[in-house]
Amino acid sequence: MLNDILGTFAANIRARVAEGFLGPEWVTDGFWIEQRWLHGALWGALTMSAPAGTMALVEPGIRRDFRPDLAFINPRHEKIAVIEYESSNSSDERLIVKDLWHYRTEIESYKGFEQHSGDPEWVLPKLWLIISTLPSCEVANWPWHGYNKQRECGPVIKDRNLRNANPLAYYEDSLHKAFADAWKGITSSLPMIEKHGVQLVWANVNQTDIRVMNVNGQPQGDNTTAFVLFPESR
């Protein structure tokens, strides 16, 4: 399911690129943040990336303080995937202190889900996906929000210029550690979760493609599949 979603998403973006609507500069230049165009374009492509036999829900209410960007449901109204997308405007420490925290809290609330397999309210979604926008190159005009100054998570060095030189390199180690810590906590609360096939995934939009960075606390390395977004930038 994960590769189906990312592959369809990438195809949707490539089609818009071919039509002249957007290009790789949208990812690296904060100008495209101003009107939330980058977020709107990529979020829109995600809403059209639901696998066959599912439907996308935009900002579904899951809990009072948790409204993820997307959920995909099946005809039984069971949530099978939950997705958060953060554009270059918001790919910072909030990936850890907001998105990942919400996911861990929600997943751990499903204690006893094995006994409620026929109840849509208790069916534990198989995919929990967070997508960041962190190019591995120099960026310009990116905002520096308060999240970047929070000390409860890395990077320990809070430096805007260092971030701007290579956002992916700046945040990557901290995100891998955060996902590893979260998955360790989740499996302690729900020992059967891996047998159930649940995936907690971090994927990243780079200046050329989107690829999976971490699955269930494990870094995926450079051999993971790259789904091309901007062919002309390769």
C-alpha positions in Angstrom: 0.0 0.0 0.0 2.8 2.4 0.9 4.5 2.2 -2.5 1.1 2.4 -4.3 0.3 5.7 -2.5 3.8 7.2 -3.1 3.9 6.0 -6.7 0.5 7.5 -7.5 1.4 10.7 -5.7 4.6 11.1 -7.7 2.7 10.4 -10.9 0.2 13.1 -10.1 3.0 15.6 -9.4 4.9 14.7 -12.6 1.7 15.3 -14.6 1.3 18.8 -13.2 5.0 19.5 -13.8 4.6 18.4 -17.5 1.7 20.8 -17.8 3.8 23.7 -16.4 2.1 24.2 -13.1 5.0 23.7 -10.8 8.7 22.8 -10.7 11.5 21.9 -8.3 12.0 25.5 -7.3 8.7 25.3 -5.4 10.5 22.9 -2.9 13.7 25.0 -2.4 12.4 28.6 -2.6 10.2 29.8 0.3 8.5 32.2 -2.1 6.0 29.4 -2.8 5.2 29.2 0.9 3.7 32.7 1.0 0.3 31.7 -0.3 0.6 28.0 0.8 0.9 27.0 -2.8 3.5 24.3 -2.2 1.4 22.8 0.6 -1.8 23.1 -1.5 -0.3 21.5 -4.6 1.2 18.5 -2.8 -1.7 18.0 -0.5 -4.0 18.1 -3.5 -1.9 15.4 -5.2 -2.1 13.3 -2.0 -5.9 13.4 -1.9 -5.9 11.9 -5.4 -3.5 9.1 -4.3 -5.9 6.8 -2.5 -5.3 3.1 -3.4 -8.0 1.3 -5.4 -10.9 0.4 -3.2 -10.4 3.3 -0.8 -11.5 6.9 -0.4 -9.6 9.9 0.9 -11.0 11.9 3.9 -9.5 15.4 4.2 -8.8 16.5 7.8 -11.0 13.8 9.4 -11.8 14.4 13.0 -10.1 11.5 14.9 -9.8 13.1 18.3 -10.6 16.6 19.6 -7.0 17.8 19.2 -6.0 15.5 16.3 -7.2 16.2 12.7 -4.6 14.7 10.3 -4.3 15.9 6.8 -5.7 12.7 5.3 -7.1 9.3 6.1 -7.9 6.6 3.6 -10.9 4.4 4.4 -12.3 1.3 2.9 -16.0 0.6 2.1 -16.5 -0.7 5.7 -15.5 2.8 6.9 -12.4 1.5 8.5 -9.4 3.8 8.4 -6.5 1.9 6.7 -4.0 4.8 6.4 -3.4 8.1 8.2 -1.2 10.8 6.5 0.3 14.0 7.6 2.1 16.2 5.0 4.4 19.1 6.1 5.6 21.5 3.4 8.8 23.5 3.5 6.9 25.9 5.7 6.5 23.4 8.5 9.1 20.6 8.1 10.9 21.4 11.3 10.8 20.2 14.9 6.9 20.0 14.7 7.5 16.7 12.8 8.6 15.3 16.2 6.7 17.4 18.8 3.4 17.5 17.0 3.0 14.9 14.2 4.9 12.0 15.6 3.6 12.7 19.1 0.0 12.6 17.8 0.6 9.3 16.0 2.2 7.6 19.0 -0.6 8.8 21.3 -3.3 7.6 18.9 -1.7 4.3 18.2 -1.2 3.5 21.8 -4.9 4.3 22.5 -5.8 1.1 20.5 -4.9 -1.2 23.4 -7.0 -4.3 23.0 -7.7 -3.7 19.3 -7.3 -7.5 18.7 -10.6 -8.0 20.5 -12.5 -5.4 18.4 -11.6 -6.4 14.8 -15.2 -6.0 13.6 -15.6 -2.5 14.9 -14.5 0.4 12.6 -13.8 2.6 15.6 -11.3 0.0 16.8 -9.6 -1.1 13.6 -6.0 0.0 13.9 -4.9 1.6 10.6 -2.0 -0.3 9.0 -0.2 2.8 7.7 0.8 5.9 9.7 2.7 8.1 7.3 4.4 11.5 7.9 5.8 13.2 4.8 8.3 16.0 5.2 9.7 18.5 2.6 13.5 18.6 3.3 15.7 19.1 0.3 19.4 18.0 0.6 20.6 21.3 -0.9 20.7 25.0 -0.1 17.3 26.7 0.3 16.2 30.3 0.3 13.5 32.4 2.0 12.5 29.6 4.4 10.8 30.9 7.6 12.3 30.1 11.0 9.4 29.4 13.3 9.3 29.0 17.0 9.3 25.2 16.6 12.9 25.5 15.5 13.9 26.9 18.8 12.4 24.1 21.0 15.0 22.4 23.1 13.1 19.2 23.9 14.2 17.6 20.7 17.1 17.8 18.2 18.9 19.2 16.4 20.7 20.4 19.5 22.4 23.2 17.5 19.7 25.7 16.6 21.1 27.5 13.6 19.1 29.0 10.7 22.0 29.3 8.4 23.0 25.7 9.0 19.4 24.6 8.3 19.3 26.6 5.1 22.5 25.0 3.8 20.9 21.5 3.8 17.6 21.0 5.6 17.6 17.2 5.3 21.1 16.9 6.7 20.1 19.3 9.5 17.1 17.3 10.7 17.8 13.7 9.6 19.6 12.3 12.6 17.0 13.8 15.0 14.1 12.4 13.0 15.6 8.9 12.9 16.1 8.9 16.6 12.6 10.2 17.3 11.0 7.5 15.1 13.1 4.8 16.8 12.1 6.0 20.3 8.5 6.3 19.3 8.4 2.8 17.8 10.1 1.3 20.8 7.5 2.9 23.1 4.6 1.7 20.8 5.8 -1.9 20.7 6.1 -1.9 24.5 2.5 -0.8 24.8 1.2 -3.0 22.0 3.4 -6.1 21.6 1.2 -7.5 18.8 1.4 -4.5 16.6 4.2 -5.8 14.4 2.4 -9.0 13.8 -0.6 -6.9 12.8 1.5 -5.4 10.0 1.3 -1.7 11.2 3.9 0.6 9.7 5.0 3.9 11.2 6.7 5.7 8.2 8.7 8.8 7.5 8.9 9.8 3.8 10.6 12.9 2.5 10.1 15.1 -0.5 13.5 16.2 -1.8 14.4 18.5 -4.6 13.9 15.7 -7.1 11.8 12.9 -5.6 10.1 11.4 -2.7 11.5 8.4 -0.9 10.9 6.4 2.3 13.4 7.4 5.0 12.3 5.3 8.1 10.0 2.4 8.7 9.2 1.4 12.3 12.2 3.1 13.7 14.6 1.7 11.1 16.5 4.0 8.7 16.0 2.8 5.1 19.3 4.0 3.7 20.0 5.0 0.1 18.7 1.9 -1.5 15.0 2.7 -0.9 12.9 3.4 -4.0 12.9 7.0 -5.2 9.7 8.1 -6.8 10.6 10.9 -9.2 8.6 14.2 -8.9 10.7 16.6 -11.0 12.3 14.7 -13.9 14.0 17.8 -15.4 16.0 18.4 -12.1 17.7 15.0 -12.1 
